[in-house]
Amino acid sequence: MASYALLNQALADRLGLHPTDLQCLNLLTLEPGPVTTGRIAELTGLTTGSATRLVDRLERAGYVVRARDAGDRRLVLVAPVPERVAEVARVWERVGSGWFALFDDLDDRELALFVEHMRRTTEYGAEQAARLRAGSRCR
């Protein structure tokens, strides 16, 4: 985990972003369309105020744009800027191009085990994060 945090920090530094902003940008690219700042708060676990400041930073850096929802003018939607996301992807490709080669020597059974491990740890981590945010004790 620490090595991934260091990689994320280095990538964010290269792009002139805060690591949380980079992670949010990644999450935005996984959404099917533009989202509200409230949704960004849900995705990141940030407060709505912190999510707003995050969007402000991404907008100033040119990575996202805000626009009023055509169906409900009270809503402001946030969308990634495709050209800037493509820049991030190009940097990631240079840095992470060897990532998949790390697993070339694994057979299908080993890969399935690895994928299952990652699925379980991701789900467990999300559950524990929700419990912590709710003020519950972790198991």
N, C-alpha and C positions, 0 to 999 in steps of 0.2 A: 504494500500500500504506500509506504513512504517513497519508494522509487517512482511510483506513478504520480504522486503529488509533486515530486521534483521535476518530472518530465512535463507535467501540466504547467508548472510555474515557468519553466524554461520556454515552453511554447508560447505561453501568454506574454512573457517578456519580449520574445522575438516579434510578436504581433502588436506590442504596445498596449496590452490589455491586462486587466486584473484576472487572476485565475478563475475566480467565480464568474466573471463576465464571459470568459471563454467557455466555461461549462454551460452557462445559460445559453449562449449562442448555439452550442451543440444541441442542447435540448430543443431550442426553437426550430432547428432544421428537421427534427423528428416529428414535429407537430404537423397535422395535415393542412394547416393554413395559419393565417394571422391569429394572434391570441391577445387577450387582455392582460394588463399588468397583474390583475388578480390571479390569472392562470399562471403567470410566471412565478408569482409568489408560491402557488401550490407546487409547481414543478421543482422549485429550488429549496423550498422550506424556509424562505425568507419572509419577513413581515412585508406587508404591502408597501410601507414606506421605503424599506430597503430595496424592494424590487423596483420601485419607481426610480430610485437613485441609480440602480444598476442599468435600467433602460436609458436613463439620461446619459450615462457614460457611453453606452453602446451607440446611442444616437449621435452624440458628439464625435465619436470615432468613425462614424459612417457605416457601422455594421447593421443597424436596424433603422427602420422608418416607422413613424406613427401616422395613423390615418383614422378618420372617423368611420365608424361602421355605417355602410349605406342603409342598412335596415333599421338601425337604432342609433341616431346621431349622438346620443348621450355616451355611447361606448367609444373608446379609443382602442384601436387594435395595433399591435406591434408585429412587424414582419421583418425577417432578415433580408438584407440586400444581397441578391444572388451573386453579384460580382465580388463582393467582399467575402462571402462564404466560400466562393471558389478560390480566393487567395488563401484562406485558412486551409482549405483542402490541399492546395498545392504544397504548402509548408508541411502539413501533416504527411503527405505522400513522401516527401524527401526524408523526413524524420522516421516515419513508421513503415517505410517500404520493406524492411526486413522482419517486421513483426510476424507475418504469416509463416515465414521460413522457420521460425522457432518451433513450429509444430509439424513440419514436414516428415519427421521420423515417427510420428504417431500413427497407429492404425485406426480404423473406424471405431473399434470398441474403446480404445483409449481416448479418442476425441469425444465420443459420446459421454464418457465418464467425466471428462474435463468440462464439457458444456453443462452437464447436470450439476456438477459442483458449482459452477458459476451461477447457474439459475438459482440454486438453493441459497447461496450466500447473498445474492442480490435481494432475493425475497426476504430473507432473515434480516438483513441490514435495513431494508425499507420498513419492516415491521418494528424493529427496535428504534429507528429514528422517529417513527410515529408515536411510539410509546413515550420516548423522551420528551417530545414536543407536547404531549398531552399531560406530562407531569407524572407519568407512571414509572414504577421501577422496572428496570430491565431484568430479564430472566437470566 
